[in-house]
Amino acid sequence: MVVISLFDVTGAMVKPWLDAGYECHIFDIQHKRGHHIVGNLHRYGADLASINRYLLELIKEDIAFVSCFPPCTHLSVSGAAWMKGKGLRALEESIAFFATCAEFCDVSDAPYLIENPMSTISTYWREPDHKFHPCHYSGYVDGDENYTKETWLWTGNGFVMPPKKMGGDLFDMPDMKYIHNQPPGPERANIRSATPKGFAKAVFEANKQHDGDFIDCATVGVN
């Protein structure tokens, strides 16, 4: 079974799947150019055109799950006030990234999520299916991620939103540790946008396959 994650630098979303033996394919222009394999992890350093070419081959595989994290720089609600200065081409590029995700997810026939933090894509396309904060799933990682950052999800093909499991109280000024206090540097944006490990684990538990059937963790419970 194959798991595919688009615009994914860290690979945090696919790690639970990788640990369970799934073959995982992650795509981002920040990866080393080309296709590189380490065990069951496939990394693709590719621009949008190259991503489409690779996906044409992967659509033939038995896909278990798809996750997508299209760049939100020109779509986030927080940056909407600056859109006039960015220009229409910047908006066009961001929508193209999102559209590639939506189109591939639709034809994959696999449960999927497309993530953006409070995105204006809700105006251009449709409202998100789910909203969450990392703290809602901190119980899956012993409360290490008890911070807030409203995140929106567009989902489909039988995706199961996992039950919340918060571990303890929120940190003092919870979003400072993970969001605002990140030092300047080339990795600042990647660290700030990294998928919470608790949420990734919860999604895996809710959507993993067993004997060809999807398990609904809200029904059978999560250990």
C-alpha positions in Angstrom: 0.0 0.0 0.0 1.2 3.5 -1.0 0.9 6.8 0.9 1.4 10.1 -1.0 2.1 13.5 0.6 2.3 16.6 -1.6 4.2 19.8 -0.7 5.7 17.9 2.3 9.2 18.8 3.5 9.4 17.2 6.9 7.6 13.9 6.2 6.0 14.2 9.7 2.6 13.3 8.3 3.7 10.0 6.8 6.0 8.9 9.6 3.3 6.8 11.4 2.4 5.1 8.0 6.1 4.6 7.3 6.7 3.0 10.7 3.7 0.6 10.0 5.4 -0.6 6.8 3.6 1.5 4.1 5.5 2.8 1.1 5.5 6.5 1.4 6.1 9.1 -1.3 6.7 12.8 -0.3 7.1 15.7 -2.8 8.5 19.1 -2.3 10.7 21.5 -4.3 13.0 21.8 -1.3 14.0 18.1 -1.5 17.2 17.2 -3.5 16.3 17.4 -7.1 15.0 14.1 -8.6 13.7 10.9 -7.0 15.6 9.4 -4.0 14.7 6.3 -2.1 15.7 5.3 1.5 13.9 2.1 2.6 10.2 2.6 2.1 10.5 6.4 1.9 10.6 8.0 -1.5 11.6 11.7 -1.7 11.0 13.8 -4.8 12.6 17.2 -5.4 10.2 18.6 -8.0 8.5 21.7 -9.2 4.8 21.7 -10.0 5.3 20.4 -13.6 7.5 17.5 -12.4 5.1 16.6 -9.6 2.3 16.1 -12.1 4.6 13.8 -14.2 5.4 11.6 -11.2 1.8 11.5 -10.1 0.7 10.1 -13.4 2.8 7.0 -12.6 1.8 6.8 -9.0 -2.0 6.9 -9.7 -1.6 3.3 -11.0 -0.6 2.1 -7.5 -2.8 0.9 -4.7 -3.1 4.2 -2.8 -4.0 4.0 0.9 -3.9 7.7 1.8 -3.1 11.1 0.5 -2.1 14.2 2.4 -1.4 17.7 0.9 0.1 20.9 2.3 0.0 23.4 -0.5 2.0 26.6 0.3 -0.3 29.1 2.1 1.9 32.2 1.7 -0.6 33.9 -0.7 -3.8 32.3 0.6 -3.7 32.7 4.3 -6.3 35.0 5.9 -3.6 36.7 7.9 -1.8 37.8 4.7 -4.9 38.8 2.8 -4.4 42.5 3.5 -1.1 42.4 1.5 -2.6 40.7 -1.6 -2.7 43.9 -3.6 1.1 44.2 -3.3 1.7 40.6 -4.2 -0.2 40.7 -7.4 -2.5 38.4 -9.3 0.3 36.0 -10.4 1.2 35.2 -6.8 -2.4 34.3 -6.2 -2.6 32.3 -9.4 0.4 30.2 -8.4 -1.0 29.4 -4.9 -4.3 28.4 -6.4 -2.5 26.2 -8.9 -0.7 24.4 -6.1 -4.0 23.9 -4.3 -5.8 22.8 -7.5 -3.1 20.1 -8.2 -3.7 18.7 -4.8 -7.5 18.7 -5.1 -7.5 17.1 -8.5 -5.1 14.3 -7.6 -6.9 13.6 -4.3 -10.2 13.3 -6.2 -8.9 10.7 -8.7 -6.8 8.8 -6.1 -9.9 7.1 -4.7 -8.1 7.2 -1.3 -9.0 9.0 1.9 -7.3 12.4 1.8 -6.8 15.7 3.5 -5.6 19.1 2.2 -4.3 21.4 4.9 -4.1 25.2 5.0 -4.1 27.5 8.0 -7.2 29.8 7.8 -7.1 30.0 4.1 -8.9 32.3 1.6 -9.4 29.3 -0.6 -12.7 28.9 1.2 -13.8 32.0 -0.8 -12.4 30.8 -4.1 -13.5 27.1 -3.8 -15.5 25.9 -0.7 -15.5 26.0 3.0 -13.2 23.5 4.9 -14.6 20.2 6.2 -12.8 20.4 9.5 -10.9 22.8 11.7 -8.6 22.0 14.6 -5.7 23.1 16.8 -2.6 21.0 17.5 -3.5 20.9 21.2 -6.6 18.9 20.3 -4.4 15.9 19.6 -1.5 16.4 22.0 -2.7 13.4 24.0 -1.4 11.2 21.3 2.2 12.4 22.0 2.0 12.8 25.8 0.9 16.4 25.7 4.0 17.8 24.0 2.0 19.8 21.5 -0.4 21.8 23.7 -0.4 24.9 21.6 -3.0 26.6 19.4 -2.9 27.3 15.7 -6.2 27.1 13.9 -5.8 24.8 10.9 -8.3 24.0 8.2 -8.8 20.7 6.4 -10.5 19.9 3.1 -11.1 16.1 3.1 -12.9 13.4 1.1 -13.0 9.8 -0.2 -14.0 8.4 3.2 -11.5 10.4 5.3 -12.2 9.9 9.0 -11.5 12.9 11.3 -9.9 11.4 14.4 -11.4 11.9 17.8 -9.7 14.6 19.9 -7.4 13.6 22.8 -5.9 16.6 24.6 -3.1 15.9 27.0 -3.2 18.2 29.9 -3.5 22.0 30.0 -2.3 24.4 27.4 1.3 25.7 27.7 1.7 29.3 29.0 1.4 31.4 25.9 1.1 28.1 24.0 1.7 29.2 20.4 4.9 31.1 21.3 7.1 28.0 21.6 6.2 26.6 18.2 5.1 29.6 16.2 6.2 33.1 17.2 9.5 32.4 19.0 11.1 30.5 16.1 14.4 32.3 15.3 14.9 33.9 11.9 16.6 31.6 9.3 15.9 29.5 6.3 14.1 26.8 8.3 11.8 29.2 10.2 8.8 28.7 7.8 9.2 24.9 7.7 9.3 24.6 11.5 6.3 26.9 11.9 4.3 24.9 9.3 5.4 21.4 10.3 2.5 18.9 10.9 1.9 18.3 14.6 3.1 14.7 15.4 0.0 14.1 17.6 -2.4 15.0 14.7 -0.4 12.8 12.3 -0.6 9.8 14.6 -4.3 10.4 15.2 -5.0 10.6 11.5 -3.1 7.3 10.9 -5.0 5.5 13.6 -8.3 6.7 12.2 -7.6 6.0 8.5 -5.2 3.0 8.4 -6.3 -0.1 6.6 -6.6 -3.6 7.9 -7.4 -6.6 5.7 -8.6 -4.2 3.0 -11.1 -2.3 5.2 -10.8 1.1 6.7 -10.9 1.3 10.5 -13.0 4.0 12.1 -11.2 4.7 15.3 -14.2 6.7 16.6 -16.1 3.3 16.5 -13.5 0.8 17.7 -11.5 3.1 20.0 -7.8 4.2 19.9 -5.2 2.7 22.1 
